[in-house]
Amino acid sequence: MTAPLLSVDGLATGYGDLRVVWNVSFQVWPGRITALLGRNGSGKTTSLRAVAGLNPVHAGSIDYDGRRLDGVAAHKRVRAGISYVQEGKRVFRNQTVEENLLLGGYSLGVRRSTLEAECARIYELFPILQEKRKHPAGSLSGGQQQMVAIGQALMAKPKLLMLDEPSGGLAPAIVAEVMSRIAALKESGLAILLVEQAVEAAVDVADHVTVLDVGKVTLNLPVDQIDDMERLKDVCMGRRTDAA
C-alpha cells in the first residue's frame, strides 16, 4: 500500500471551549475510501471540519500530502487539494446546475472556457446533470442535488474528497446510485474520507473503517476484516466495543 495522503493522529477539537473530539486517529490513502462511522454526536463531522480548517486543533496533528496543516487557512487547504462536501446537499439553489459546477472550480484561477471543459468530466460521472445543466439546482431531486454538490467539489480537482453524510435524506435506491458513483471516484486515485450513518452502504464501498464514539476511536480496521455486519452496527451505535 502507498503512503497515506492524510494522517490524523490524536486529534482533539471542538467548538470554542466545547471539546467534542478527544483522541481521534485515522488515515486515508490515494485510491481508497476510509469510512468514519458512529452515532450522532460521536465527532465524525467535527473531525472533518478540523481537516478542512473550519475547527481549531487543540491537540494532535493533521498531516496532508507530506506536510502539517497546523495554521493553514481553510481556503489554502482547498487550493492544496482538499474538497469538503458538507452535510445537507448545500448547493446554490437559484443558480443553474452548470453555474454551481463553475463556481466549484473558481479556486483554480483558470479561464471560464477551461472550467466549462471541466464540466464535461463531471457530466461523464453524473449524466443526469448534463441533462439538467440549465435547470436551477433547487428544482432537482435530493439525489440529484447531492450529485451537484459532489460535482462542484470535484471541479477543484482535489486529491482528497471529504463527504459528510451523502446518503442523508435519500431513498434507498438513490443512496445505492450515489454510493456507486463515489466508489467509481477512487479508481482515478482520489483519496476519499466518507462520513456516514448508513453503515451497510458505507461498508459496501469503503476499504477501511474507523468507528467513533464520544470523540474517541472504538474500532479501526480494514473492511475485509469485518465478518459480522450486525456486530459492526452495534459498535457504531455504542452498544458494544468490538466488531471482529
Stockholm file with secondary structure:
# STOCKHOLM 1.0

chainA/1-244         MTAPLLSVDGLATGYGDLRVVWNVSFQVWPGRITALLGRNGSGKTTSLRAVAGLNPVHAGSIDYDGRRLDGVAAHKRVRAGISYVQEGKRVFRNQTVEENLLLGGYSLGVRRSTLEAECARIYELFPILQEKRKHPAGSLSGGQQQMVAIGQALMAKPKLLMLDEPSGGLAPAIVAEVMSRIAALKESGLAILLVEQAVEAAVDVADHVTVLDVGKVTLNLPVDQIDDMERLKDVCMGRRTDAA
#=GR chainA/1-244 SS CCCCSEEEEEEEEEETTEEEEEEEEEEECTTCEEEEECSTTSSHHHHHHHHHTSSCEEEEEEEETTEECTTCCHHHHHHTTEEEECTTTCCCTTSBHHHHHHHHTGGGCCCHHHHHHHHHHHHHHCHHHHHTTTSBGGGSCHHHHHHHHHHHHHTTCCSEEEEECTTTTCCHHHHHHHHHHHHHHGGGTCEEEEEESCHHHHHHHCSEEEEEETTEEEEEEEGGGCCCHHHHHHHHTTSCSCCC
#=GC SS_cons         CCCCSEEEEEEEEEETTEEEEEEEEEEECTTCEEEEECSTTSSHHHHHHHHHTSSCEEEEEEEETTEECTTCCHHHHHHTTEEEECTTTCCCTTSBHHHHHHHHTGGGCCCHHHHHHHHHHHHHHCHHHHHTTTSBGGGSCHHHHHHHHHHHHHTTCCSEEEEECTTTTCCHHHHHHHHHHHHHHGGGTCEEEEEESCHHHHHHHCSEEEEEETTEEEEEEEGGGCCCHHHHHHHHTTSCSCCC
//
